Amino acid sequence: MSLWHYCSCFLLCLVTAPRNSNALKHSFDAHHDPRHLIGPVGMPFGFLVGGEFSLTVEDFNLVSKADQTKNIVEAGFWLQRFPNQASFQHFMNEIQEKENGCVFEYFRDEDLNDEIFDQVGEIEAAQPEGLFLSLKDKAKWGKSTLRYTFKPGEEGLYFLVYQVCYSTKKRVRTMSTFHLDFHFVNYDSLGHESYLTAGEMHLPLLFTVSAISFTICAFLWQWNLERIRKGLPGIIRTKEEQAFESVGRPTIYAIHPIMGLLLWVKSLTVWAEAFRFHTIKVTGHAEAWSVLYYTLYFFRGTFLFTVILLIGTGWSFVKGVLQKREKQFIFLVLFLQMLNQLALIVLSHETEGERRFGNWNAVLHLVDILCCCSVLLPIVWQVNAMEASLQIQDEGDQLSAENRASILDKLKLFRLFYLLVIAYIYATRILIYL
């Protein structure tokens, strides 16, 4: 089998490389939310030394049946540092398991609370137990602000939590309503403001380098196709192909230009993501670039699964026409991908912790897993068909040695492609959650 086909498999895996699509959103809304514990509120944020935290709460209100708000001993927001997401989740599970578990236990002392939270909301010295904004006093329900600048030794990954604590063992159904505005800022080595979390401050540069690399790959892919069409040798050749140009000359199938187009779409997507993160870093918002990015991301995701399905069915490589069953299957997978992309776009307009975020997040993962598993079926069908063809021809002894070698080469290539798709699914859908 020509090295050209193995390069095609490698290119497909390169295009499917995962990208982080999360960006900081600077607002959070709760409307009659019955949850007594919400965490994290928004995305976790990594603060560096000199980083600034500002939280503004507006239109705060608590409503419960029969005016049982008197049983509420504390309500507010708590910012605390954790080593990682797993440690935070373990802490939240412990709080939920306790009958009267309250994350504000350290701040229940009114005298201590007055020491760390003054009238203007500016905190000069943070406690090891975190930063706390109490909203028990109704005078603060209109508008309250909490601000802090992190000092040496306080940098790290911080999570914001909202909770309503009760004096009775039985929790009262309480509806919370509020609007939050976040203002999280870090400073880079040059002293410039950055609205990106500490772990994402270098992403604009990394995505720019990645976009340049994808653009070069797309250009080389297109140039290679043009050389082969003109009868010239490809830019990537094995030693056998160099020795026997006529024998080793690669063949361009219909799927190869489509893969080149996919690579160009991928390049544009990464360019849009690079500019989006740069704009977020500088201004904190990137609405226009986000619209462009998610539009390209939608086409790239749908296009990617289309290419994988076409290769899996053997279109243009083994056969020129798709069967009716294969067409119906491709349309089904594309429909699921459209739902998946829609869920992703909705998530981009929600903040982690909001009620709709959890619902759409579950839909996103479910549909994504279904799509990833479904693309394996056409590959399995094609491999089984080739193996059955070889077995039938062996029994009838009607297959020439040349044709048999051709089918075996294609069978090896499809098995390799199957393994690559399995590796891609494991790396992007399973390994990242371990």
The 8 nearest C-alpha neighbors of each residue, nearest first, counted from 0:
[[1, 408, 2, 4, 409, 412, 405, 5],
 [2, 0, 3, 4, 249, 247, 5, 237],
 [1, 3, 5, 4, 6, 0, 237, 236],
 [4, 2, 6, 1, 5, 7, 249, 235],
 [3, 5, 7, 6, 2, 1, 8, 0],
 [4, 6, 8, 2, 7, 3, 9, 1],
 [7, 5, 9, 3, 4, 8, 10, 2],
 [8, 6, 4, 10, 5, 9, 11, 3],
 [7, 9, 5, 11, 6, 10, 416, 12],
 [8, 10, 6, 12, 7, 11, 13, 5],
 [11, 9, 13, 7, 12, 8, 6, 14],
 [10, 12, 14, 8, 13, 9, 7, 15],
 [11, 13, 15, 9, 10, 14, 8, 16],
 [14, 12, 10, 11, 15, 16, 9, 8],
 [13, 15, 11, 12, 16, 10, 262, 265],
 [16, 14, 12, 13, 17, 11, 303, 423],
 [15, 17, 13, 14, 12, 18, 427, 423],
 [18, 16, 15, 427, 19, 14, 426, 20],
 [17, 19, 20, 16, 269, 15, 272, 21],
 [18, 20, 21, 17, 22, 272, 202, 199],
 [21, 19, 18, 22, 272, 347, 293, 343],
 [22, 20, 19, 23, 347, 42, 24, 346],
 [23, 21, 24, 20, 276, 279, 195, 347],
 [22, 24, 25, 42, 21, 195, 283, 194],
 [25, 23, 26, 22, 350, 41, 284, 42],
 [24, 26, 181, 180, 23, 182, 27, 283],
 [27, 25, 180, 179, 24, 181, 28, 178],
 [26, 28, 179, 178, 350, 180, 29, 41],
 [29, 27, 178, 177, 179, 30, 26, 353],
 [28, 30, 176, 177, 32, 31, 178, 175],
 [29, 31, 176, 32, 28, 175, 177, 174],
 [32, 30, 174, 175, 176, 33, 29, 62],
 [31, 33, 175, 174, 30, 34, 29, 176],
 [34, 32, 174, 173, 31, 35, 175, 172],
 [35, 33, 36, 32, 37, 174, 173, 175],
 [34, 36, 163, 162, 33, 37, 173, 164],
 [37, 35, 162, 34, 161, 163, 38, 160],
 [38, 36, 161, 160, 352, 39, 162, 40],
 [39, 37, 160, 40, 352, 161, 159, 36],
 [38, 40, 159, 160, 352, 158, 41, 37],
 [41, 39, 352, 38, 159, 160, 351, 37],
 [42, 40, 351, 350, 39, 352, 43, 27],
 [41, 43, 351, 44, 40, 23, 39, 350],
 [44, 42, 158, 157, 41, 156, 45, 39],
 [45, 43, 196, 157, 156, 42, 46, 158],
 [44, 46, 156, 197, 196, 155, 157, 47],
 [47, 45, 154, 50, 155, 197, 44, 185],
 [46, 48, 154, 50, 49, 185, 197, 45],
 [49, 47, 150, 151, 50, 149, 154, 46],
 [50, 48, 149, 148, 150, 47, 51, 185],
 [51, 49, 185, 47, 46, 149, 184, 48],
 [50, 52, 148, 184, 183, 147, 49, 149],
 [51, 53, 183, 147, 146, 182, 148, 184],
 [54, 52, 146, 182, 145, 181, 183, 147],
 [53, 55, 181, 145, 144, 180, 146, 182],
 [54, 56, 144, 180, 179, 143, 145, 57],
 [57, 55, 179, 143, 142, 178, 144, 54],
 [56, 58, 142, 178, 59, 141, 177, 179],
 [59, 57, 141, 177, 140, 178, 60, 142],
 [58, 60, 177, 140, 57, 176, 141, 56],
 [59, 61, 176, 175, 58, 177, 140, 62],
 [62, 60, 175, 174, 173, 176, 63, 59],
 [61, 63, 174, 173, 60, 175, 64, 68],
 [64, 62, 173, 66, 67, 172, 68, 174],
 [63, 65, 66, 67, 62, 172, 173, 171],
 [66, 64, 67, 63, 68, 62, 171, 69],
 [65, 67, 64, 68, 63, 69, 62, 70],
 [68, 66, 69, 65, 63, 70, 64, 171],
 [67, 69, 70, 71, 66, 63, 62, 61],
 [68, 70, 67, 71, 66, 72, 166, 165],
 [71, 69, 68, 166, 165, 67, 72, 167],
 [70, 72, 165, 68, 69, 73, 164, 166],
 [73, 71, 165, 166, 164, 70, 74, 135],
 [72, 74, 164, 135, 71, 163, 75, 165],
 [75, 73, 163, 134, 135, 162, 164, 133],
 [74, 76, 133, 134, 132, 161, 162, 77],
 [77, 75, 161, 132, 160, 131, 133, 162],
 [76, 78, 131, 160, 159, 130, 161, 79],
 [79, 77, 159, 130, 129, 158, 160, 157],
 [78, 80, 129, 157, 158, 77, 130, 81],
 [79, 81, 157, 156, 155, 158, 82, 129],
 [80, 82, 83, 156, 87, 157, 86, 79],
 [83, 81, 86, 156, 80, 84, 155, 87],
 [84, 82, 85, 86, 81, 87, 156, 80],
 [83, 85, 87, 86, 88, 82, 81, 43],
 [84, 86, 88, 87, 83, 89, 82, 90],
 [87, 85, 89, 88, 83, 84, 90, 81],
 [86, 88, 90, 84, 89, 85, 81, 91],
 [87, 89, 91, 85, 90, 86, 92, 84],
 [90, 88, 86, 92, 87, 91, 85, 93],
 [89, 91, 87, 93, 88, 92, 86, 94],
 [92, 90, 88, 94, 93, 89, 87, 95],
 [91, 93, 89, 95, 90, 94, 88, 96],
 [92, 94, 90, 96, 91, 95, 89, 97],
 [95, 93, 100, 91, 92, 97, 96, 90],
 [96, 94, 92, 93, 97, 91, 100, 98],
 [95, 97, 93, 94, 92, 98, 100, 91],
 [98, 96, 100, 94, 99, 95, 93, 101],
 [99, 97, 100, 168, 96, 95, 169, 94],
 [100, 98, 97, 168, 101, 165, 164, 167],
 [99, 101, 97, 94, 98, 95, 102, 96],
 [102, 100, 103, 104, 164, 99, 94, 162],
 [101, 103, 104, 100, 94, 162, 77, 105],
 [104, 102, 106, 101, 105, 107, 77, 131],
 [105, 103, 107, 106, 102, 101, 100, 108],
 [104, 106, 103, 107, 128, 108, 102, 111],
 [107, 105, 103, 108, 104, 112, 111, 109],
 [108, 106, 104, 105, 109, 103, 112, 73],
 [107, 109, 106, 111, 110, 112, 105, 104],
 [110, 108, 112, 111, 107, 113, 106, 114],
 [111, 109, 113, 112, 108, 114, 107, 106],
 [112, 110, 114, 113, 108, 109, 106, 115],
 [111, 113, 109, 110, 114, 115, 106, 116],
 [114, 112, 110, 116, 111, 115, 109, 117],
 [115, 113, 111, 112, 116, 110, 117, 109],
 [114, 116, 112, 113, 122, 117, 111, 124],
 [117, 115, 113, 114, 120, 122, 112, 118],
 [116, 118, 120, 119, 113, 115, 121, 114],
 [117, 119, 120, 116, 121, 113, 143, 144],
 [120, 118, 121, 117, 144, 116, 145, 143],
 [119, 121, 145, 144, 117, 118, 116, 146],
 [122, 120, 146, 119, 145, 147, 123, 117],
 [123, 121, 147, 124, 116, 115, 146, 120],
 [122, 124, 121, 125, 147, 115, 148, 116],
 [123, 125, 122, 126, 115, 147, 150, 149],
 [126, 124, 130, 129, 127, 123, 122, 115],
 [125, 127, 128, 129, 124, 130, 115, 131],
 [128, 126, 129, 125, 79, 130, 80, 153],
 [127, 129, 126, 79, 130, 105, 125, 80],
 [130, 128, 79, 126, 127, 78, 125, 131],
 [129, 131, 78, 77, 125, 79, 126, 132],
 [130, 132, 77, 76, 133, 78, 129, 75],
 [133, 131, 76, 75, 77, 145, 134, 130],
 [132, 134, 75, 135, 74, 131, 76, 73],
 [135, 133, 75, 136, 74, 139, 132, 140],
 [134, 136, 73, 74, 133, 137, 75, 72],
 [135, 137, 134, 138, 139, 140, 133, 73],
 [138, 136, 140, 139, 135, 134, 141, 60],
 [137, 139, 136, 140, 141, 134, 135, 142],
 [138, 140, 137, 141, 143, 136, 142, 134],
 [141, 139, 59, 137, 138, 142, 58, 60],
 [140, 142, 58, 57, 139, 59, 143, 138],
 [141, 143, 57, 56, 140, 139, 58, 144],
 [144, 142, 56, 139, 55, 57, 145, 141],
 [143, 145, 55, 120, 54, 56, 146, 142],
 [144, 146, 120, 54, 53, 121, 132, 55],
 [147, 145, 53, 121, 52, 120, 122, 54],
 [146, 148, 52, 122, 51, 121, 149, 53],
 [149, 147, 51, 50, 49, 52, 150, 146],
 [150, 148, 49, 50, 48, 153, 147, 51],
 [149, 151, 48, 153, 49, 152, 148, 154],
 [152, 150, 48, 153, 154, 149, 49, 47],
 [151, 153, 154, 150, 48, 149, 155, 47],
 [154, 152, 151, 150, 149, 155, 48, 47],
 [153, 155, 47, 46, 48, 152, 149, 151],
 [156, 154, 45, 46, 157, 80, 153, 47],
 [155, 157, 45, 80, 44, 81, 46, 82],
 [158, 156, 80, 79, 44, 43, 45, 81],
 [159, 157, 43, 79, 78, 39, 80, 160],
 [158, 160, 78, 40, 39, 77, 38, 79],
 [161, 159, 38, 77, 39, 76, 40, 37],
 [162, 160, 76, 37, 36, 75, 38, 77],
 [163, 161, 36, 35, 74, 75, 164, 37],
 [162, 164, 74, 35, 73, 36, 165, 75],
 [165, 163, 73, 71, 72, 101, 74, 162],
 [166, 164, 71, 72, 167, 70, 170, 163],
 [165, 167, 70, 72, 71, 168, 164, 99],
 [166, 168, 169, 165, 70, 170, 99, 171],
 [169, 167, 99, 98, 170, 166, 165, 171],
 [170, 168, 167, 171, 98, 165, 99, 166],
 [169, 171, 168, 165, 172, 167, 99, 164],
 [170, 172, 173, 169, 67, 63, 165, 70],
 [173, 171, 63, 170, 33, 174, 64, 35],
 [172, 174, 63, 62, 33, 171, 175, 61],
 [173, 175, 31, 33, 32, 62, 61, 63],
 [176, 174, 61, 32, 31, 60, 173, 33],
 [175, 177, 30, 29, 60, 31, 59, 32],
 [178, 176, 59, 58, 29, 57, 28, 60],
 [177, 179, 28, 57, 56, 27, 58, 29],
 [180, 178, 56, 27, 26, 55, 28, 57],
 [179, 181, 26, 55, 25, 54, 27, 56],
 [182, 180, 25, 54, 26, 53, 183, 179],
 [181, 183, 53, 52, 54, 184, 25, 180],
 [184, 182, 52, 51, 194, 181, 53, 185],
 [185, 183, 194, 51, 50, 193, 182, 192],
 [186, 184, 50, 193, 192, 47, 194, 46],
 [185, 187, 192, 190, 191, 193, 50, 188],
 [186, 188, 190, 189, 191, 185, 192, 193],
 [187, 189, 190, 186, 191, 192, 185, 193],
 [190, 188, 187, 191, 186, 192, 193, 185],
 [189, 191, 187, 186, 188, 192, 185, 193],
 [192, 190, 186, 187, 189, 193, 188, 185],
 [191, 193, 186, 185, 184, 190, 187, 194],
 [194, 192, 280, 185, 195, 186, 184, 281],
 [193, 195, 280, 184, 283, 183, 185, 279],
 [196, 194, 280, 193, 200, 199, 197, 279],
 [195, 197, 45, 44, 199, 198, 200, 46],
 [198, 196, 45, 199, 200, 46, 195, 47],
 [197, 199, 196, 200, 45, 201, 195, 202],
 [200, 198, 202, 196, 201, 197, 195, 203],
 [199, 201, 195, 197, 202, 198, 196, 193],
 [202, 200, 199, 204, 203, 205, 198, 197],
 [201, 203, 205, 199, 204, 200, 206, 276],
 [204, 202, 273, 277, 206, 276, 205, 201],
 [205, 203, 207, 202, 206, 201, 208, 273],
 [204, 206, 202, 208, 207, 203, 209, 201],
 [207, 205, 209, 273, 203, 208, 204, 202],
 [206, 208, 210, 204, 209, 205, 273, 203],
 [207, 209, 211, 205, 206, 210, 212, 204],
 [208, 210, 206, 212, 207, 211, 205, 213],
 [211, 209, 207, 213, 269, 270, 212, 208],
 [210, 212, 214, 208, 209, 213, 207, 215],
 [213, 211, 209, 215, 210, 214, 216, 208],
 [214, 212, 216, 210, 266, 215, 211, 217],
 [213, 215, 217, 211, 212, 216, 266, 210],
 [214, 216, 218, 212, 213, 217, 219, 211],
 [217, 215, 213, 219, 214, 218, 220, 212],
 [216, 218, 220, 214, 215, 219, 262, 263],
 [217, 219, 215, 221, 220, 216, 222, 214],
 [220, 218, 222, 216, 221, 217, 223, 215],
 [221, 219, 217, 223, 218, 222, 216, 259],
 [220, 222, 218, 224, 223, 219, 217, 225],
 [223, 221, 219, 225, 224, 220, 218, 226],
 [222, 224, 220, 226, 221, 225, 233, 219],
 [225, 223, 221, 227, 222, 226, 228, 220],
 [224, 226, 228, 222, 223, 227, 229, 221],
 [227, 225, 231, 223, 229, 228, 224, 222],
 [226, 228, 230, 231, 224, 229, 225, 233],
 [229, 227, 225, 230, 226, 224, 231, 251],
 [230, 228, 226, 227, 231, 225, 224, 232],
 [231, 229, 227, 228, 226, 232, 248, 225],
 [230, 232, 226, 227, 229, 233, 228, 248],
 [233, 231, 227, 248, 234, 226, 230, 244],
 [232, 234, 235, 223, 227, 226, 236, 231],
 [233, 235, 223, 236, 232, 226, 219, 222],
 [236, 234, 233, 237, 3, 2, 232, 223],
 [237, 235, 240, 233, 234, 241, 238, 2],
 [236, 238, 240, 239, 241, 2, 235, 1],
 [237, 239, 241, 240, 242, 236, 243, 247],
 [240, 238, 242, 237, 241, 243, 247, 236],
 [241, 239, 247, 243, 237, 244, 238, 242],
 [240, 242, 238, 239, 243, 244, 237, 236],
 [241, 243, 239, 240, 244, 238, 247, 237],
 [244, 242, 240, 246, 245, 241, 247, 239],
 [243, 245, 247, 240, 246, 241, 248, 242],
 [246, 244, 248, 243, 247, 240, 242, 249],
 [247, 245, 243, 244, 248, 240, 239, 249],
 [248, 246, 240, 244, 245, 243, 249, 239],
 [247, 249, 245, 246, 244, 232, 250, 240],
 [250, 248, 247, 1, 3, 251, 227, 233],
 [249, 251, 252, 248, 227, 3, 1, 228],
 [252, 250, 255, 249, 253, 224, 227, 228],
 [251, 253, 254, 255, 315, 250, 316, 256],
 [252, 254, 255, 315, 256, 251, 257, 316],
 [253, 255, 257, 252, 256, 258, 315, 310],
 [254, 256, 258, 257, 253, 252, 259, 251],
 [257, 255, 259, 258, 254, 253, 260, 224],
 [258, 256, 260, 254, 259, 255, 261, 253],
 [259, 257, 261, 255, 256, 260, 254, 262],
 [260, 258, 256, 262, 257, 261, 255, 220],
 [259, 261, 257, 263, 262, 258, 256, 264],
 [262, 260, 258, 264, 259, 263, 265, 257],
 [261, 263, 265, 259, 260, 264, 217, 266],
 [264, 262, 266, 260, 265, 261, 217, 267],
 [265, 263, 261, 267, 266, 262, 299, 268],
 [264, 266, 262, 268, 263, 267, 261, 299],
 [267, 265, 263, 213, 269, 268, 264, 214],
 [266, 268, 270, 264, 265, 269, 271, 263],
 [269, 267, 265, 271, 266, 270, 295, 292],
 [268, 270, 272, 210, 266, 271, 267, 273],
 [271, 269, 267, 273, 210, 272, 268, 266],
 [272, 270, 268, 292, 274, 269, 273, 275],
 [271, 273, 275, 269, 270, 274, 292, 276],
 [272, 274, 206, 203, 270, 275, 276, 271],
 [275, 273, 277, 271, 272, 276, 278, 270],
 [276, 274, 272, 288, 278, 273, 277, 285],
 [275, 277, 279, 278, 273, 203, 274, 280],
 [278, 276, 274, 280, 203, 275, 279, 273],
 [277, 279, 275, 281, 280, 276, 285, 282],
 [280, 278, 283, 284, 276, 282, 277, 281],
 [279, 281, 193, 194, 277, 195, 278, 283],
 [280, 282, 278, 279, 193, 283, 277, 194],
 [281, 283, 279, 284, 278, 280, 194, 285],
 [282, 284, 279, 194, 280, 281, 278, 285],
 [285, 283, 279, 282, 286, 278, 24, 280],
 [286, 284, 288, 279, 278, 287, 275, 289],
 [285, 287, 289, 288, 284, 290, 275, 291],
 [288, 286, 290, 289, 285, 291, 275, 292],
 [287, 289, 291, 275, 290, 285, 286, 292],
 [288, 290, 292, 286, 287, 291, 285, 293],
 [291, 289, 287, 293, 288, 292, 294, 286],
 [292, 290, 288, 294, 289, 293, 295, 287],
 [291, 293, 289, 271, 295, 294, 290, 296],
 [292, 294, 296, 290, 295, 291, 297, 289],
 [295, 293, 291, 297, 296, 292, 290, 298],
 [296, 294, 298, 292, 297, 293, 268, 299],
 [295, 297, 293, 299, 294, 298, 292, 300],
 [296, 298, 294, 300, 295, 299, 340, 293],
 [299, 297, 295, 301, 296, 300, 302, 294],
 [298, 300, 296, 302, 297, 301, 303, 295],
 [301, 299, 303, 297, 302, 298, 296, 304],
 [300, 302, 298, 303, 304, 299, 336, 297],
 [303, 301, 305, 299, 300, 304, 298, 306],
 [304, 302, 300, 306, 305, 301, 299, 307],
 [303, 305, 307, 306, 301, 302, 308, 300],
 [304, 306, 302, 308, 303, 307, 309, 301],
 [305, 307, 309, 303, 304, 308, 310, 302],
 [306, 308, 304, 310, 305, 309, 311, 303],
 [309, 307, 311, 305, 306, 310, 374, 304],
 [310, 308, 306, 312, 311, 307, 314, 305],
 [311, 309, 313, 307, 308, 312, 314, 306],
 [310, 312, 378, 308, 377, 309, 313, 307],
 [311, 313, 377, 309, 310, 314, 381, 378],
 [314, 312, 317, 310, 316, 311, 318, 315],
 [313, 315, 318, 316, 309, 312, 319, 317],
 [316, 314, 319, 318, 253, 317, 252, 313],
 [315, 317, 313, 314, 318, 252, 319, 310],
 [318, 316, 313, 315, 314, 319, 409, 312],
 [319, 317, 314, 315, 320, 316, 313, 321],
 [318, 320, 315, 314, 321, 317, 316, 313],
 [321, 319, 318, 322, 314, 315, 313, 317],
 [322, 320, 325, 326, 323, 314, 319, 318],
 [321, 323, 325, 324, 326, 320, 327, 312],
 [322, 324, 326, 325, 327, 321, 328, 320],
 [323, 325, 327, 322, 326, 328, 321, 329],
 [324, 326, 328, 322, 323, 327, 321, 329],
 [327, 325, 323, 329, 328, 324, 330, 322],
 [328, 326, 330, 324, 325, 329, 331, 323],
 [327, 329, 325, 331, 326, 330, 324, 332],
 [330, 328, 326, 332, 331, 327, 333, 325],
 [329, 331, 333, 327, 328, 332, 334, 326],
 [332, 330, 328, 334, 329, 333, 327, 335],
 [331, 333, 335, 329, 334, 330, 370, 336],
 [334, 332, 336, 330, 335, 331, 329, 337],
 [333, 335, 337, 331, 336, 332, 330, 338],
 [336, 334, 332, 338, 333, 337, 339, 366],
 [337, 335, 339, 333, 338, 334, 340, 301],
 [336, 338, 334, 340, 339, 335, 341, 333],
 [339, 337, 341, 335, 336, 340, 342, 334],
 [338, 340, 336, 342, 337, 341, 363, 366],
 [339, 341, 343, 337, 342, 338, 297, 336],
 [342, 340, 338, 344, 343, 339, 337, 345],
 [343, 341, 345, 339, 340, 344, 363, 359],
 [342, 344, 340, 346, 341, 345, 347, 339],
 [343, 345, 347, 341, 346, 342, 340, 293],
 [344, 346, 342, 347, 348, 343, 341, 349],
 [347, 345, 349, 343, 348, 344, 356, 342],
 [346, 348, 344, 345, 349, 343, 21, 350],
 [349, 347, 346, 345, 344, 350, 24, 356],
 [350, 348, 346, 347, 356, 351, 345, 353],
 [349, 351, 41, 353, 352, 27, 24, 356],
 [352, 350, 41, 353, 42, 356, 40, 349],
 [351, 353, 40, 39, 38, 41, 37, 350],
 [354, 352, 356, 355, 351, 350, 349, 29],
 [353, 355, 356, 357, 352, 358, 32, 29],
 [354, 356, 358, 357, 353, 359, 349, 360],
 [357, 355, 353, 354, 359, 358, 360, 349],
 [356, 358, 360, 355, 359, 354, 361, 353],
 [357, 359, 355, 361, 360, 356, 362, 354],
 [360, 358, 362, 361, 356, 357, 342, 363],
 [359, 361, 357, 363, 362, 358, 356, 364],
 [360, 362, 364, 358, 359, 363, 365, 357],
 [363, 361, 359, 365, 360, 364, 366, 358],
 [364, 362, 360, 361, 339, 366, 365, 342],
 [363, 365, 367, 361, 362, 366, 368, 360],
 [364, 366, 362, 368, 367, 363, 361, 369],
 [367, 365, 369, 363, 368, 364, 339, 362],
 [366, 368, 364, 370, 369, 365, 363, 371],
 [367, 369, 371, 365, 370, 366, 364, 372],
 [370, 368, 366, 372, 367, 371, 373, 365],
 [371, 369, 373, 367, 368, 372, 332, 366],
 [370, 372, 368, 373, 369, 374, 367, 424],
 [371, 373, 369, 370, 374, 375, 368, 376],
 [372, 374, 370, 375, 371, 376, 369, 332],
 [375, 373, 376, 372, 371, 308, 377, 370],
 [374, 376, 373, 378, 372, 377, 379, 417],
 [375, 377, 379, 378, 374, 373, 380, 372],
 [378, 376, 380, 311, 312, 379, 375, 381],
 [377, 379, 311, 381, 375, 376, 380, 312],
 [378, 380, 376, 382, 377, 381, 383, 375],
 [381, 379, 377, 383, 378, 382, 384, 376],
 [380, 382, 384, 378, 383, 379, 312, 377],
 [383, 381, 379, 385, 384, 380, 378, 386],
 [382, 384, 386, 380, 381, 385, 387, 379],
 [385, 383, 381, 387, 382, 386, 388, 380],
 [386, 384, 388, 382, 387, 383, 381, 389],
 [385, 387, 383, 389, 388, 384, 382, 390],
 [386, 388, 390, 384, 385, 389, 383, 391],
 [389, 387, 385, 391, 386, 390, 384, 392],
 [388, 390, 386, 392, 387, 391, 393, 385],
 [389, 391, 387, 393, 388, 392, 386, 394],
 [392, 390, 388, 394, 393, 389, 387, 395],
 [391, 393, 395, 389, 394, 390, 396, 398],
 [394, 392, 396, 390, 391, 395, 389, 398],
 [393, 395, 391, 392, 396, 390, 397, 389],
 [396, 394, 392, 397, 393, 391, 398, 390],
 [395, 397, 393, 392, 394, 398, 399, 391],
 [398, 396, 395, 392, 399, 393, 394, 391],
 [399, 397, 392, 396, 403, 402, 400, 393],
 [398, 400, 402, 401, 403, 397, 396, 404],
 [399, 401, 403, 402, 404, 398, 405, 397],
 [402, 400, 404, 403, 399, 405, 398, 406],
 [403, 401, 405, 399, 404, 400, 406, 398],
 [402, 404, 400, 406, 405, 401, 399, 407],
 [403, 405, 407, 401, 402, 406, 400, 408],
 [404, 406, 402, 408, 403, 407, 401, 409],
 [407, 405, 409, 403, 408, 404, 410, 402],
 [406, 408, 410, 404, 409, 405, 403, 411],
 [409, 407, 411, 405, 410, 406, 0, 404],
 [408, 410, 412, 406, 411, 407, 413, 405],
 [409, 411, 407, 413, 408, 412, 406, 414],
 [412, 410, 414, 408, 409, 413, 415, 407],
 [411, 413, 409, 415, 410, 414, 416, 408],
 [414, 412, 416, 410, 415, 411, 417, 409],
 [413, 415, 417, 411, 416, 412, 410, 418],
 [416, 414, 412, 418, 413, 417, 411, 419],
 [415, 417, 413, 419, 414, 418, 412, 420],
 [416, 418, 414, 420, 415, 419, 413, 421],
 [419, 417, 421, 415, 416, 420, 422, 414],
 [420, 418, 416, 422, 421, 417, 423, 415],
 [419, 421, 423, 417, 422, 418, 424, 416],
 [420, 422, 418, 424, 419, 423, 425, 417],
 [423, 421, 419, 425, 420, 424, 426, 418],
 [422, 424, 420, 426, 421, 425, 427, 419],
 [425, 423, 421, 427, 428, 422, 426, 420],
 [424, 426, 429, 422, 423, 428, 427, 430],
 [427, 425, 430, 423, 424, 428, 429, 422],
 [426, 428, 424, 425, 423, 429, 431, 17],
 [427, 429, 424, 425, 426, 430, 431, 432],
 [430, 428, 425, 432, 431, 426, 427, 433],
 [429, 431, 426, 433, 432, 425, 428, 427],
 [432, 430, 429, 433, 427, 428, 426, 425],
 [433, 431, 430, 429, 428, 427, 426, 425],
 [432, 430, 431, 429, 428, 426, 85, 425]]
